[in-house]
Amino acid sequence: MTFPTLPTDSLYKFIFIAGLTLFTVSTYLLGEQKLHYDRRLDDLNIRYYKNAEDISTDSLLYPIFSANAIRDRISLDSILAHRKIINAHSRENTALLIETKAVVREFKWYFSIYLAAVVVGGILAIFSGIQWYYKLQTFQDSIIAMEFELKRLELEEKKSPARIL
């Protein structure tokens, strides 16, 4: 019993084109995702450092509760208000750090998927391109070269003067 063979010429070309497309699209999306996450991380960093700057500015406005604060007769209410501001900024900074970690985790996940797609697409394109060229294209090229040589010989016979016996 013989099994039908697959048309490997079309199959190799299809896999080559699919692999090349996967490689190209994945590379583009990888770059776009990196830009997107860089922008998000920059925004989070700006917000984080703005809060850190606000905390240091607030620390200059309100002295820390100490013996000096008591000696300078700073009210306990102003010290508590200062602590509330610092705590609010600290909570916001903690939330920003958690959000930054989530963004980095999400980026790593997408990065690994796109990188895997780039590698798979590259391997598919290279493997099927080599298979297609060496298994099929070399024979087709030699057939075309033989046909060309045959046509050239036929043309030379037509151009040569008729031989009289």
N, C-alpha and C positions, 0 to 999 in steps of 0.2 A: 504494500500500500504506500503510495507516495502522497506526501502532503504538499499543498500548494505553497510556493515561496512568496514571501512578501516583496513588494516592489521596493527594494532597499534604496534605490536611487532617490526616489521621492521621500522615503523615510529619513535618510541621512540629511537631505536638504531641509526637511521640515524641522528635525531636531536641531540642526545648526541654526536655522533662523529663529526658532523658539528660544534656544539658549542665548543667542546673541541679543534678542529682544529682552529676555529676562535680565541679562547682565547689564544692558544699557539702562533699562527702566529702574532697576534696583540701585544702580550707581547714582542716578539722578535723585531718586527719592532719599537715598542715604544722605546726600549733600543737603537736600532741602530740609530734612528732619534735623540735621545738625544745626543749620541756621536757625530753625524754629526754636529749638531747645536752647541755643546760645542766647537768643533774644529773651526767652522766658527767664533764664538764669541771670542774665544781666539785670532785668527788671527786679527780680527778687533780691539780688545783691544791692542794688541801689536803694530799695526800700529798707533793707536790713541796716545798711550803713547810715541811712538817714535817721533811723530810730536810734542807732548807737550814738550818733552825733547829738540828737535831741536829749538823750540821757546825760551825756557829758555836759551839755549846755545847762540842763536843769540842775545838775550837781553843782555848777558854779553859782546858780542863783540861790539855792537853798543849802545852807551848811548841814553837814551830817550831824546827827544827834551825838553829842559828846559833851565833855566838861566845858569846852569852849562855848558850845551852843547854850548851855545853861547859864554860863557866866555872861554871855552877851544878851541874855534875856529873850531868846527866840522862843516863841510860843510853841507848845507841844502840837497845836493844831497845824501850824505851818510845816513842822517836821513830818507829821502824819500825811499831810497833803502831798509833800514831796515824795514820801515813800510810795504813796498810791500811784503817782505819776511814773515812778521808776518801775513799779510792779506791772503797770499797764504796758509800758514799753517792753518790759521783759517778756510778758505773755505774748505780745505781738511778735517779738523777735523769735520766741520759741515756735510760734505758729509759722513764721517765715522759714525757720530752719527745717521744720517738719515738711512744709510744702516743697522746699528745695530738695530734700531727700527723696520725696515722691517723684519730683520731676526728673531727678537723676536716675532713679530706678526705672521710670517709664522710658527714658532715653536709652538706657542700657538694653532694655527688652527690645525696643524697636531696632536699635543698632545691631543687635545679634541676629534678628530676623532678616534685616536687609543685607547684612554681611553674608549670612548663609545663602541668601538668594543670589548675591553677586558671585559667590564661589561656585554654587551649583550651575548658574547660567554660564559662567566661564568654562567650567569643566565640560558641560554639555556641548557648548559651541566648539571647543577645541577637539574633543573626542570625535564628534560626528563630522566635523570638517576634515579631520585627518582620514577618517574612515571613507568618507565620500570621495576625497581626492585620490587616495591610493588604491581603493578597491574599484572605483568606477571611472573617475575622470581620466586617469592615465590611459585606460583602454579606449575611451571615447576620443581622446586626443590623438592616439595612434591611428584609429580608424579614419578620422578626419584628415590626418597627414597622408595616409595611403590613398584616400579618395582624391586629395589634391594632386598627389604625384601621378595618379592614373589620368586625371583630367589634363595635366601638363603634358604627358606623353601623347595623349590623343590629339592635343593641339599641335604638337610638333610634327606628328604624322600628317596632319592636314596641311601644314605649312610646307612640308618638304615636297620637292617636285616629284611628280609621278614617275615611277620607274618603268622603263620599257624593257621588256624581255627580249 
